[in-house]
Amino acid sequence: MPPETLIEVKNLSFSYGSRSILKGVSMTMSRGKVVAIMGGSGSGKTTLLRLIGGTVTPSAGYVKFDNHVVHELNRDALFKLRRKMGMLFQFGALFTDLSVFDNVAFQMREHTDLPESMIRDLVLMKLNAVGLRGAHHLMPGELSGGMARRVALARSIALDPTLIMYDEPFTGLDPISLSVIGSLIRRLTDALGTTAIVVTHDVQESLKIVDYVYFIADGVIAAEGTPKEVSQTVKPFVHQFVHGEIDGPVPFHYPAVAYHSDLQLEDRLA
């Protein structure tokens, strides 16, 4: 039996004023899978996460999450749906005046009526899953970048969400921390049966852990496939992105007049 679809994105378009960001994007994401969304800066990857979470409204098309069209929900229904979503923000976004323990406990205290004794057990369980149970008493300022990201990951799974969205989870991490976070994303997805969406520029680390990849360019899906398929693609944009080539469809030089014309202009002005 094929995996059940958790998210359906259909003909999705979105603009900031007159600037079009997404132009009829369609994709599906199944339960229990890790899906990467890749593309250049400003291509609309994080905007897609915002559309899934219902913080912005599409200009056309829709996002359907768990059989609900997100932008059609009223405020109460949307907040209820968001209880099924976890989010790991770029750089973690921990509450700086709360301890590691209280950062992870925050959602449990806000959204459940669980007794404090049960919250304590659950927080320690989440922290143990990311290898930081012994750091529960520390403040965010006492953590390394990799540790802070792992605490943020523990917080994102605090309410056992159906979907976890990761916005650039590898940014600014050293190679060891990067591998740890990648491994945790894969292991937690498999252990919890969640769906994971990873928005990232880190091609090589992502291709080790994801099941499927979508590339966004110029507001549309430029390519999609399994990690093996995208690694072997001959599509110019995807090939340049995957292999980190300096020049290609995304040019090294910003558009300019011919170089000799600029030099001639400088001579005339001298």
BELZI-V262384 format. One record per residue. N is the residue number from 1. RES is the residue in three letters. PHI is phi in whole degrees, -180 to 180 (999 if undefined). PSI is psi in degrees with one decimal (* if undefined). OMEGA is omega in radians with two decimals (none if undefined). Layout:
BEGIN
n->N res->RES phi->PHI psi->PSI omega->OMEGA
n->N res->RES phi->PHI psi->PSI omega->OMEGA
END
This chain:
BEGIN
n->1 res->MET phi->999 psi->129.3 omega->-3.14
n->2 res->PRO phi->-67 psi->152.5 omega->3.14
n->3 res->PRO phi->-61 psi->147.0 omega->3.13
n->4 res->GLU phi->-72 psi->136.9 omega->3.11
n->5 res->THR phi->-74 psi->126.0 omega->3.08
n->6 res->LEU phi->-97 psi->-38.4 omega->-3.10
n->7 res->ILE phi->-127 psi->131.2 omega->3.02
n->8 res->GLU phi->-123 psi->121.3 omega->3.07
n->9 res->VAL phi->-109 psi->122.0 omega->-3.01
n->10 res->LYS phi->-128 psi->118.1 omega->3.06
n->11 res->ASN phi->47 psi->44.8 omega->-3.01
n->12 res->LEU phi->-82 psi->126.3 omega->3.08
n->13 res->SER phi->-128 psi->148.1 omega->3.13
n->14 res->PHE phi->-156 psi->141.7 omega->3.14
n->15 res->SER phi->-136 psi->146.9 omega->2.91
n->16 res->TYR phi->-99 psi->98.8 omega->-3.06
n->17 res->GLY phi->65 psi->-125.8 omega->3.14
n->18 res->SER phi->-88 psi->-3.7 omega->-3.09
n->19 res->ARG phi->-93 psi->112.4 omega->-3.11
n->20 res->SER phi->-80 psi->127.6 omega->-3.11
n->21 res->ILE phi->-103 psi->-53.1 omega->3.11
n->22 res->LEU phi->-117 psi->138.5 omega->-3.02
n->23 res->LYS phi->-131 psi->79.8 omega->3.07
n->24 res->GLY phi->75 psi->43.0 omega->-3.12
n->25 res->VAL phi->-78 psi->135.7 omega->3.06
n->26 res->SER phi->-132 psi->136.6 omega->3.09
n->27 res->MET phi->-163 psi->161.5 omega->3.05
n->28 res->THR phi->-131 psi->149.1 omega->3.14
n->29 res->MET phi->-136 psi->128.1 omega->-3.04
n->30 res->SER phi->-95 psi->157.1 omega->3.08
n->31 res->ARG phi->-63 psi->139.8 omega->3.07
n->32 res->GLY phi->79 psi->9.9 omega->-3.10
n->33 res->LYS phi->-112 psi->154.9 omega->3.03
n->34 res->VAL phi->-106 psi->120.2 omega->-3.09
n->35 res->VAL phi->-118 psi->130.0 omega->3.11
n->36 res->ALA phi->-100 psi->138.4 omega->3.00
n->37 res->ILE phi->-113 psi->116.0 omega->-3.07
n->38 res->MET phi->-123 psi->160.9 omega->3.12
n->39 res->GLY phi->158 psi->170.0 omega->-3.12
n->40 res->GLY phi->-69 psi->168.2 omega->3.09
n->41 res->SER phi->-61 psi->136.2 omega->3.14
n->42 res->GLY phi->80 psi->10.3 omega->-3.09
n->43 res->SER phi->-83 psi->-9.0 omega->3.09
n->44 res->GLY phi->106 psi->13.4 omega->-3.09
n->45 res->LYS phi->-65 psi->-52.1 omega->3.14
n->46 res->THR phi->-68 psi->-33.6 omega->3.06
n->47 res->THR phi->-60 psi->-37.7 omega->3.09
n->48 res->LEU phi->-61 psi->-41.7 omega->3.09
n->49 res->LEU phi->-62 psi->-40.1 omega->3.13
n->50 res->ARG phi->-65 psi->-35.5 omega->3.09
n->51 res->LEU phi->-69 psi->-38.4 omega->3.09
n->52 res->ILE phi->-65 psi->-39.7 omega->3.13
n->53 res->GLY phi->-80 psi->-7.4 omega->3.08
n->54 res->GLY phi->79 psi->18.0 omega->3.11
n->55 res->THR phi->-83 psi->-16.9 omega->2.99
n->56 res->VAL phi->-134 psi->161.4 omega->-3.06
n->57 res->THR phi->-113 psi->133.5 omega->-3.14
n->58 res->PRO phi->-68 psi->153.0 omega->3.04
n->59 res->SER phi->-84 psi->-19.7 omega->3.06
n->60 res->ALA phi->-160 psi->157.7 omega->-3.13
n->61 res->GLY phi->77 psi->-166.7 omega->-3.09
n->62 res->TYR phi->-158 psi->162.0 omega->2.92
n->63 res->VAL phi->-115 psi->124.8 omega->3.07
n->64 res->LYS phi->-110 psi->120.0 omega->3.14
n->65 res->PHE phi->-119 psi->123.2 omega->3.14
n->66 res->ASP phi->53 psi->42.4 omega->3.10
n->67 res->ASN phi->71 psi->17.0 omega->3.07
n->68 res->HIS phi->-119 psi->130.1 omega->3.03
n->69 res->VAL phi->-77 psi->113.0 omega->-2.91
n->70 res->VAL phi->-59 psi->-47.8 omega->-3.01
n->71 res->HIS phi->-75 psi->-7.2 omega->3.10
n->72 res->GLU phi->-92 psi->-7.2 omega->-3.09
n->73 res->LEU phi->-78 psi->146.4 omega->3.00
n->74 res->ASN phi->-78 psi->176.3 omega->-3.01
n->75 res->ARG phi->-58 psi->-48.1 omega->-3.10
n->76 res->ASP phi->-65 psi->-42.1 omega->-3.14
n->77 res->ALA phi->-67 psi->-37.1 omega->3.12
n->78 res->LEU phi->-66 psi->-43.6 omega->3.12
n->79 res->PHE phi->-64 psi->-36.4 omega->3.10
n->80 res->LYS phi->-66 psi->-40.9 omega->3.13
n->81 res->LEU phi->-65 psi->-37.2 omega->-3.13
n->82 res->ARG phi->-65 psi->-19.7 omega->3.06
n->83 res->ARG phi->-62 psi->-20.5 omega->-3.14
n->84 res->LYS phi->-91 psi->2.6 omega->-3.10
n->85 res->MET phi->-115 psi->140.4 omega->2.98
n->86 res->GLY phi->-118 psi->153.2 omega->-3.09
n->87 res->MET phi->-138 psi->127.4 omega->2.98
n->88 res->LEU phi->-108 psi->110.4 omega->-3.08
n->89 res->PHE phi->-80 psi->156.3 omega->3.07
n->90 res->GLN phi->-58 psi->131.9 omega->-3.11
n->91 res->PHE phi->69 psi->9.3 omega->2.99
n->92 res->GLY phi->93 psi->-47.6 omega->3.14
n->93 res->ALA phi->56 psi->46.5 omega->3.08
n->94 res->LEU phi->-74 psi->154.4 omega->3.01
n->95 res->PHE phi->-74 psi->114.0 omega->-2.97
n->96 res->THR phi->-69 psi->-22.3 omega->-3.12
n->97 res->ASP phi->-97 psi->8.7 omega->3.08
n->98 res->LEU phi->-116 psi->146.3 omega->3.10
n->99 res->SER phi->-68 psi->169.7 omega->3.06
n->100 res->VAL phi->-55 psi->-47.3 omega->3.14
n->101 res->PHE phi->-57 psi->-49.5 omega->-3.07
n->102 res->ASP phi->-70 psi->-28.2 omega->3.04
n->103 res->ASN phi->-62 psi->-44.2 omega->-3.12
n->104 res->VAL phi->-74 psi->-33.6 omega->-3.12
n->105 res->ALA phi->-76 psi->-16.3 omega->-2.98
n->106 res->PHE phi->-54 psi->-52.0 omega->-3.10
n->107 res->GLN phi->-65 psi->-36.9 omega->3.13
n->108 res->MET phi->-63 psi->-41.0 omega->3.13
n->109 res->ARG phi->-71 psi->-33.4 omega->-3.11
n->110 res->GLU phi->-78 psi->-36.4 omega->-2.93
n->111 res->HIS phi->-117 psi->2.1 omega->3.10
n->112 res->THR phi->-133 psi->168.4 omega->3.07
n->113 res->ASP phi->-109 psi->25.1 omega->-3.11
n->114 res->LEU phi->-66 psi->143.5 omega->3.06
n->115 res->PRO phi->-67 psi->154.4 omega->-3.08
n->116 res->GLU phi->-61 psi->-31.2 omega->3.13
n->117 res->SER phi->-65 psi->-38.8 omega->3.12
n->118 res->MET phi->-73 psi->-38.0 omega->3.09
n->119 res->ILE phi->-60 psi->-41.9 omega->3.13
n->120 res->ARG phi->-59 psi->-46.0 omega->-3.13
n->121 res->ASP phi->-64 psi->-42.2 omega->-3.12
n->122 res->LEU phi->-67 psi->-40.8 omega->3.13
n->123 res->VAL phi->-62 psi->-46.1 omega->3.14
n->124 res->LEU phi->-64 psi->-33.2 omega->3.09
n->125 res->MET phi->-66 psi->-44.5 omega->3.13
n->126 res->LYS phi->-65 psi->-42.5 omega->3.13
n->127 res->LEU phi->-67 psi->-35.8 omega->3.10
n->128 res->ASN phi->-65 psi->-34.1 omega->3.14
n->129 res->ALA phi->-64 psi->-27.7 omega->3.12
n->130 res->VAL phi->-105 psi->10.7 omega->3.04
n->131 res->GLY phi->78 psi->20.3 omega->-3.05
n->132 res->LEU phi->-127 psi->27.5 omega->3.10
n->133 res->ARG phi->-59 psi->-35.6 omega->-3.13
n->134 res->GLY phi->-73 psi->-8.9 omega->-3.12
n->135 res->ALA phi->-103 psi->14.3 omega->-3.01
n->136 res->HIS phi->-62 psi->-25.1 omega->-3.07
n->137 res->HIS phi->-89 psi->-9.1 omega->-3.07
n->138 res->LEU phi->-75 psi->157.5 omega->3.02
n->139 res->MET phi->-96 psi->155.0 omega->-3.12
n->140 res->PRO phi->-53 psi->-34.0 omega->3.13
n->141 res->GLY phi->-67 psi->-14.7 omega->3.13
n->142 res->GLU phi->-95 psi->2.4 omega->-3.07
n->143 res->LEU phi->-100 psi->149.5 omega->2.95
n->144 res->SER phi->-75 psi->169.6 omega->3.12
n->145 res->GLY phi->-59 psi->-43.0 omega->3.14
n->146 res->GLY phi->-66 psi->-39.4 omega->3.11
n->147 res->MET phi->-66 psi->-41.4 omega->3.13
n->148 res->ALA phi->-61 psi->-40.2 omega->3.14
n->149 res->ARG phi->-66 psi->-35.6 omega->3.13
n->150 res->ARG phi->-71 psi->-36.3 omega->3.05
n->151 res->VAL phi->-64 psi->-42.4 omega->3.10
n->152 res->ALA phi->-61 psi->-36.2 omega->3.09
n->153 res->LEU phi->-66 psi->-42.5 omega->3.07
n->154 res->ALA phi->-60 psi->-40.0 omega->3.11
n->155 res->ARG phi->-66 psi->-36.8 omega->-3.10
n->156 res->SER phi->-68 psi->-22.5 omega->3.12
n->157 res->ILE phi->-103 psi->11.5 omega->-3.04
n->158 res->ALA phi->-58 psi->-39.0 omega->-3.09
n->159 res->LEU phi->-102 psi->20.3 omega->3.13
n->160 res->ASP phi->51 psi->61.6 omega->-3.07
n->161 res->PRO phi->-71 psi->159.7 omega->3.05
n->162 res->THR phi->-80 psi->-30.3 omega->-3.11
n->163 res->LEU phi->-130 psi->135.8 omega->3.00
n->164 res->ILE phi->-123 psi->128.0 omega->3.12
n->165 res->MET phi->-108 psi->130.0 omega->-3.11
n->166 res->TYR phi->-115 psi->114.9 omega->-3.13
n->167 res->ASP phi->-99 psi->103.5 omega->-3.12
n->168 res->GLU phi->51 psi->59.3 omega->-3.06
n->169 res->PRO phi->-69 psi->-15.8 omega->-3.06
n->170 res->PHE phi->-100 psi->-4.4 omega->-3.05
n->171 res->THR phi->-62 psi->130.1 omega->3.02
n->172 res->GLY phi->77 psi->11.2 omega->-3.10
n->173 res->LEU phi->-98 psi->147.2 omega->3.03
n->174 res->ASP phi->-73 psi->164.9 omega->-3.05
n->175 res->PRO phi->-56 psi->-37.2 omega->-3.14
n->176 res->ILE phi->-69 psi->-49.2 omega->3.14
n->177 res->SER phi->-62 psi->-37.1 omega->3.13
n->178 res->LEU phi->-62 psi->-44.8 omega->3.13
n->179 res->SER phi->-66 psi->-37.5 omega->3.13
n->180 res->VAL phi->-63 psi->-47.1 omega->-3.12
n->181 res->ILE phi->-64 psi->-42.9 omega->3.11
n->182 res->GLY phi->-60 psi->-44.7 omega->3.13
n->183 res->SER phi->-64 psi->-40.2 omega->3.14
n->184 res->LEU phi->-65 psi->-41.0 omega->3.12
n->185 res->ILE phi->-59 psi->-46.3 omega->-3.13
n->186 res->ARG phi->-66 psi->-46.8 omega->-3.08
n->187 res->ARG phi->-66 psi->-42.2 omega->-3.13
n->188 res->LEU phi->-68 psi->-36.9 omega->3.09
n->189 res->THR phi->-61 psi->-45.2 omega->-3.14
n->190 res->ASP phi->-69 psi->-41.9 omega->-3.08
n->191 res->ALA phi->-71 psi->-38.6 omega->-3.07
n->192 res->LEU phi->-93 psi->-13.0 omega->-3.10
n->193 res->GLY phi->71 psi->24.2 omega->-3.13
n->194 res->THR phi->-84 psi->173.2 omega->2.94
n->195 res->THR phi->-106 psi->138.4 omega->-3.14
n->196 res->ALA phi->-122 psi->132.6 omega->3.00
n->197 res->ILE phi->-114 psi->121.4 omega->-3.09
n->198 res->VAL phi->-114 psi->109.4 omega->3.02
n->199 res->VAL phi->-90 psi->121.0 omega->-3.00
n->200 res->THR phi->-158 psi->156.1 omega->2.95
n->201 res->HIS phi->-101 psi->-12.2 omega->-3.05
n->202 res->ASP phi->-82 psi->91.7 omega->-3.01
n->203 res->VAL phi->-66 psi->-52.1 omega->-2.98
n->204 res->GLN phi->-64 psi->-43.6 omega->3.13
n->205 res->GLU phi->-67 psi->-39.4 omega->-3.11
n->206 res->SER phi->-66 psi->-41.4 omega->-3.09
n->207 res->LEU phi->-66 psi->-16.7 omega->3.09
n->208 res->LYS phi->-75 psi->-25.6 omega->-2.94
n->209 res->ILE phi->-118 psi->-15.5 omega->-3.01
n->210 res->VAL phi->-92 psi->160.7 omega->3.08
n->211 res->ASP phi->-96 psi->-27.3 omega->-3.05
n->212 res->TYR phi->-154 psi->151.6 omega->-3.07
n->213 res->VAL phi->-131 psi->136.0 omega->2.95
n->214 res->TYR phi->-117 psi->131.5 omega->3.04
n->215 res->PHE phi->-105 psi->127.2 omega->3.09
n->216 res->ILE phi->-107 psi->131.2 omega->3.07
n->217 res->ALA phi->-148 psi->134.5 omega->-3.13
n->218 res->ASP phi->54 psi->34.1 omega->3.03
n->219 res->GLY phi->82 psi->3.8 omega->-3.13
n->220 res->VAL phi->-130 psi->167.4 omega->3.06
n->221 res->ILE phi->-77 psi->108.0 omega->-3.11
n->222 res->ALA phi->-79 psi->-29.3 omega->3.14
n->223 res->ALA phi->-166 psi->158.8 omega->3.07
n->224 res->GLU phi->-155 psi->159.1 omega->3.11
n->225 res->GLY phi->157 psi->-177.5 omega->3.06
n->226 res->THR phi->-72 psi->163.5 omega->3.09
n->227 res->PRO phi->-53 psi->-39.6 omega->3.13
n->228 res->LYS phi->-65 psi->-41.2 omega->-3.11
n->229 res->GLU phi->-66 psi->-43.2 omega->-3.11
n->230 res->VAL phi->-74 psi->-28.5 omega->3.10
n->231 res->SER phi->-67 psi->-29.8 omega->-3.08
n->232 res->GLN phi->-101 psi->6.2 omega->-3.06
n->233 res->THR phi->-66 psi->150.9 omega->3.05
n->234 res->VAL phi->-108 psi->2.7 omega->3.09
n->235 res->LYS phi->-64 psi->126.1 omega->-2.97
n->236 res->PRO phi->-55 psi->-48.2 omega->-3.09
n->237 res->PHE phi->-64 psi->-47.9 omega->-3.10
n->238 res->VAL phi->-65 psi->-41.6 omega->3.13
n->239 res->HIS phi->-61 psi->-43.1 omega->3.12
n->240 res->GLN phi->-63 psi->-42.8 omega->-3.10
n->241 res->PHE phi->-67 psi->-48.5 omega->-3.08
n->242 res->VAL phi->-63 psi->-38.8 omega->-3.05
n->243 res->HIS phi->-99 psi->3.4 omega->3.07
n->244 res->GLY phi->62 psi->36.6 omega->-3.12
n->245 res->GLU phi->-75 psi->142.2 omega->-3.04
n->246 res->ILE phi->-67 psi->-41.9 omega->-3.05
n->247 res->ASP phi->-126 psi->150.9 omega->-3.11
n->248 res->GLY phi->166 psi->-144.5 omega->3.07
n->249 res->PRO phi->-57 psi->-33.6 omega->2.97
n->250 res->VAL phi->-94 psi->103.2 omega->-2.97
n->251 res->PRO phi->-76 psi->152.5 omega->3.05
n->252 res->PHE phi->-70 psi->-41.5 omega->-3.09
n->253 res->HIS phi->-90 psi->132.7 omega->2.98
n->254 res->TYR phi->-68 psi->143.1 omega->-3.10
n->255 res->PRO phi->-53 psi->132.4 omega->-3.10
n->256 res->ALA phi->-154 psi->164.4 omega->3.04
n->257 res->VAL phi->-68 psi->166.5 omega->3.14
n->258 res->ALA phi->-56 psi->141.7 omega->-3.05
n->259 res->TYR phi->-58 psi->-41.9 omega->-3.11
n->260 res->HIS phi->-65 psi->-28.4 omega->3.10
n->261 res->SER phi->-67 psi->-40.9 omega->3.08
n->262 res->ASP phi->-63 psi->-40.1 omega->-3.14
n->263 res->LEU phi->-66 psi->-41.1 omega->3.11
n->264 res->GLN phi->-64 psi->-37.3 omega->3.11
n->265 res->LEU phi->-65 psi->-42.0 omega->3.12
n->266 res->GLU phi->-62 psi->-38.1 omega->3.11
n->267 res->ASP phi->-65 psi->-39.0 omega->-3.12
n->268 res->ARG phi->-70 psi->-30.7 omega->-3.12
n->269 res->LEU phi->-83 psi->-16.2 omega->-3.08
n->270 res->ALA phi->-70 psi->* omega->none
END
